[in-house]
Amino acid sequence: MLKTGFALLLICLANFSQAATLVYNVQGYTMDQGRRVSFVALEYEDGVITRLHHSADTVVGSAATERIDGEGATCCPA
């Protein structure tokens, strides 16, 4: 599982020249001021995470031009 999450993170950050990219269908976890934050999707642009989606409902309205299905993988961005 860790290997899959790491591979997904590399895929997410590998293509910096694209417009916004959405990685959805993930079990995501990150830290914010010492608190664990869960998310189901993230958007990034130019190698920078620009938005975390905490609900699948908000993913539908994303304007990201590229979409990557995380296939339920664990995603732990640094």
C-alpha positions in Angstrom: 0.0 0.0 0.0 2.8 2.4 0.9 4.5 1.7 -2.5 1.3 2.5 -4.3 0.8 5.8 -2.5 4.4 6.8 -3.1 4.1 5.9 -6.8 0.9 8.0 -7.0 2.6 11.0 -5.4 5.4 10.8 -7.9 3.0 10.7 -10.8 1.2 13.7 -9.4 4.3 15.8 -9.1 6.1 14.6 -12.3 4.3 16.8 -14.8 4.9 20.4 -13.8 4.0 22.1 -17.2 0.3 21.1 -17.2 -2.5 23.3 -16.1 -4.3 22.2 -13.0 -4.4 18.5 -12.4 -6.9 16.7 -10.2 -6.0 13.4 -8.5 -9.2 11.9 -7.2 -10.5 8.6 -5.7 -7.7 8.5 -3.0 -7.5 8.1 0.7 -5.4 11.1 1.4 -3.7 12.2 4.6 -1.6 15.2 5.4 -0.7 17.4 8.4 -1.8 20.9 9.1 -0.3 22.6 12.2 0.1 19.2 14.0 -3.4 17.9 13.1 -4.1 15.1 10.7 -6.2 16.1 7.7 -8.0 13.6 5.5 -9.0 14.2 1.9 -10.5 12.3 -1.1 -8.8 14.4 -3.9 -6.2 17.0 -4.4 -5.4 19.5 -7.2 -2.0 20.8 -8.1 -0.5 23.2 -10.6 3.1 23.9 -11.4 4.2 21.3 -8.8 2.2 23.0 -6.0 -0.8 21.6 -4.3 -3.5 24.2 -4.7 -6.6 22.5 -3.1 -7.6 19.5 -1.0 -11.0 18.1 -1.5 -12.5 16.7 1.7 -15.7 15.5 0.0 -16.4 13.8 -3.3 -19.1 16.3 -3.9 -16.6 19.1 -4.4 -14.6 17.0 -6.9 -17.4 17.2 -9.5 -17.0 21.0 -9.7 -13.3 21.0 -10.2 -12.0 23.0 -13.2 -8.8 20.9 -13.5 -8.0 20.1 -17.1 -6.3 16.8 -16.3 -7.8 14.1 -14.1 -6.0 11.1 -12.6 -8.0 8.3 -10.9 -6.1 7.2 -7.8 -8.0 3.9 -7.8 -8.4 4.1 -4.0 -4.7 4.4 -3.3 -3.4 6.1 -0.1 -1.9 9.5 -0.9 0.4 11.3 1.6 1.8 14.4 0.0 4.8 16.0 1.8 
